[in-house]
Amino acid sequence: MTERRKLRVGVLFGGRSSEHEVSLMSARSVLDALDRDAYEVVQIGVTKEGRWLVAPDAVDRLIERAEGGALAGDVEGTEPVALVADPSRPAALVREEAGGALPGPLAEPLDVVFPLIHGRTGEDGALQGLLDLAHVAYVGAGVTGSAVGMDKAISKAVWRAEGLPVGPYLVVAAGEWSEGAGRWKGEIATRLGFPCFVKPANSGSSIGVTKVHGIDELEGSMEEALAYDAKALVEGAIVGRELEVAVLGNDEPEASVVGEVVPGHEFYDYEDKYFDDAVRLEIPADLPEEKAAEVRDLAIRAFRAVDAAGMARVDFFLAGDGTVYLNEINTIPGFTKMSMYPRLWDATGVPFGKLCDRLIALAVERRAERDRLRETR
């Protein structure tokens, strides 16, 4: 009986965005969960300056580097690499400097990449485009779904066009703010009122997000948001409950049970998500059956509307009058021990390890489907 070949899975983590450290935490959890009897795992780290490297313990080395405050320079014990964007050499990693072959097992091509790079250049379609050029299967949404899902202003516009419920919001470009801050302050006060939330249109983990209580706080909040992106999203505050649903699948996505986030701070910010114990996660959320079904159905519709695939976490507000509003979608949700995406699936009957297996299988399925398409006449 021939022994079944293990799938070579490249776990990709780190990156240049402000969510570098969160990515490392996610990668540590996934690496611990992957079955080494089924997968040959290759750790691929991306430093904060954007350099790719491999090592058997790359995630630990980058975690040590981040904790030490180092942002540049070589990472001892690693091999700098590049991914070849050449379909004739699919999923090939090569030495960064000379472009030559890597030693031993590293010379073998990857079967699947499991990207866990959150935020800009990881979750916005840029990385997915590179992986498509390298002709490798990868977990999660493609270029379109990633780009639309990452841009909160675009995703809200798409959902609104699809007739899905979104709350009141305004989009302010950096140039518009610098040329007419006074006009925008009046517009925000009139159309949205206070409190409101100001956030970068392209960011995650609540980085750059501020709750604004009055017009005098807008200046600082806009500066904070526009430090992370070229446009800011200003959202009217919705008083109510914060709900989240995990979605899994390609053409026939499934929704998990509904979870509820009860923030320990004034809102669910970065510290609340990853470092404090004050936040409370209710899984499943205490909801009437018909309301939970409505939220789960909206999660799948939102997922399909942005052309997502594989995985996503969809976030909602449930207003006091019972109206459900879509907030945002995360196409590479957190995979830390505290993260809602794996916890929601665990409560739905899919434990962490099996969830990773499903996501890898979905990536292979999606790549096979794309390989059947004609690229020339």
KARA-V543024 format. One record per pair of residues at least 12 apart in sequence whose ideal C-beta (glycine too) atoms are under 7 Angstrom apart, sorted by the first residue. I is the first residue (numbers start at 0). GAP is how many residues later the second one is. Records with the same first field share a line. If there is no record, write none. Layout:
I=GAP ; GAP
This chain:
5=32 ; 33 ; 34
6=31 ; 32 ; 104 ; 105 ; 353
7=32 ; 34 ; 100 ; 102 ; 103
8=25 ; 30 ; 32 ; 102 ; 103 ; 105 ; 351
9=32 ; 34 ; 100 ; 103 ; 104
10=16 ; 19 ; 20 ; 30 ; 32 ; 33 ; 103 ; 105
11=32 ; 34 ; 101 ; 102 ; 103 ; 104 ; 105
12=13 ; 14 ; 32 ; 46 ; 103 ; 104
13=31 ; 32 ; 33 ; 48 ; 103
14=31 ; 102 ; 104 ; 106 ; 107
15=32 ; 34 ; 105
16=101 ; 102 ; 103 ; 104 ; 105
17=101 ; 185 ; 189 ; 210
18=99 ; 100 ; 185 ; 186 ; 188
19=28 ; 46
20=45
21=96 ; 183 ; 252 ; 312
22=93 ; 94 ; 95
23=35 ; 38 ; 39 ; 42
24=311
25=90 ; 308 ; 309 ; 310
26=32 ; 89
27=31
28=306 ; 307 ; 308
29=84 ; 86 ; 305 ; 326
30=12 ; 28
32=319 ; 320 ; 323
33=322
34=318
41=12 ; 68
42=12 ; 13 ; 15 ; 16
43=14
44=13 ; 14 ; 17
45=71
46=28
47=23
48=22 ; 23
50=29
51=28 ; 29 ; 30 ; 31
52=22 ; 25 ; 26 ; 27 ; 28
53=24 ; 25 ; 27 ; 39 ; 52
54=22 ; 23 ; 24
57=20
60=14 ; 16 ; 17
61=13
78=23
79=16 ; 17
80=12 ; 13 ; 14 ; 15 ; 21
81=12 ; 14
82=47 ; 51
83=50
84=45 ; 48 ; 49
86=48
89=19 ; 44 ; 45 ; 46
90=18 ; 19 ; 43 ; 44 ; 45
91=17
92=13
109=26
110=26
111=25 ; 26 ; 27 ; 248 ; 251 ; 252
112=18 ; 23 ; 25
113=25 ; 246
114=12 ; 23 ; 24 ; 25 ; 217
115=216 ; 219
117=86 ; 87 ; 214
118=84 ; 85
119=82
121=210
122=23 ; 27 ; 81 ; 208 ; 209
123=22 ; 23 ; 26 ; 78
124=18 ; 21 ; 22
127=14 ; 15 ; 18
128=14
136=226 ; 227 ; 229 ; 230
137=225
138=171 ; 172 ; 220 ; 221 ; 224
139=169 ; 170 ; 171 ; 191 ; 192
140=167 ; 168 ; 169 ; 171 ; 190
141=167
143=163
144=161 ; 162 ; 163 ; 164 ; 186
145=185
147=158 ; 159
148=157 ; 159 ; 163 ; 180 ; 182
149=52
150=50 ; 51
151=49 ; 81 ; 176
152=18 ; 48 ; 78 ; 80
154=151 ; 173 ; 174
155=13
157=147 ; 148
158=143 ; 146 ; 167
161=143
163=134 ; 137 ; 138 ; 141 ; 162
164=158 ; 159 ; 160 ; 161
165=159 ; 160
166=68 ; 69 ; 71 ; 150 ; 158
167=23 ; 24 ; 68
168=64 ; 65 ; 66 ; 67
169=17 ; 18 ; 21 ; 22 ; 64
170=30 ; 60 ; 62
171=12 ; 59 ; 60 ; 62
172=57 ; 58
173=52 ; 56 ; 57
176=45 ; 49
180=38
184=30 ; 33
187=30 ; 46
188=26
191=42 ; 44
192=43
193=18 ; 19 ; 20
194=16 ; 17 ; 18 ; 42
195=16 ; 38 ; 39 ; 40 ; 41
196=12 ; 14 ; 15 ; 38 ; 40
197=12 ; 14 ; 23 ; 24 ; 27 ; 34 ; 36
198=26 ; 33 ; 34
199=25 ; 28 ; 29 ; 32
200=28 ; 30 ; 31 ; 32
201=27
202=25 ; 26
203=126
204=65 ; 68
205=62 ; 63 ; 64 ; 67
206=21 ; 63
207=16 ; 17 ; 19 ; 20
208=60
209=14
210=55 ; 56
237=79 ; 81 ; 87
238=80 ; 81
239=77 ; 78 ; 79 ; 80
240=19 ; 77
241=18 ; 19 ; 26 ; 75
242=15 ; 16 ; 17 ; 42 ; 52 ; 73 ; 75
243=15 ; 17 ; 69 ; 71 ; 96 ; 100
244=13 ; 50 ; 51 ; 54 ; 69 ; 99
245=67 ; 95 ; 98 ; 99
246=52 ; 53 ; 56 ; 64 ; 65 ; 67
247=63 ; 97 ; 110
248=113
249=59 ; 60 ; 112 ; 115 ; 116
252=47 ; 50 ; 51
254=41 ; 44 ; 45
255=88 ; 89 ; 92
256=26 ; 27 ; 87 ; 90 ; 91
257=26 ; 27 ; 29 ; 34 ; 37 ; 38
258=22 ; 23 ; 24 ; 25 ; 26 ; 81 ; 85
259=22 ; 25
260=18 ; 20
261=17 ; 18 ; 20
262=16
263=12 ; 14 ; 15
264=13
273=62 ; 64
280=59 ; 62
282=60 ; 61 ; 64
283=63
293=30
294=21 ; 29
297=26 ; 28
298=15
301=12 ; 24 ; 27
302=26
305=23
307=21 ; 23
308=57
309=49 ; 52 ; 53
310=22 ; 30 ; 48
311=17 ; 18 ; 19 ; 21
312=17 ; 20 ; 27 ; 28
313=15
314=12 ; 13
341=13
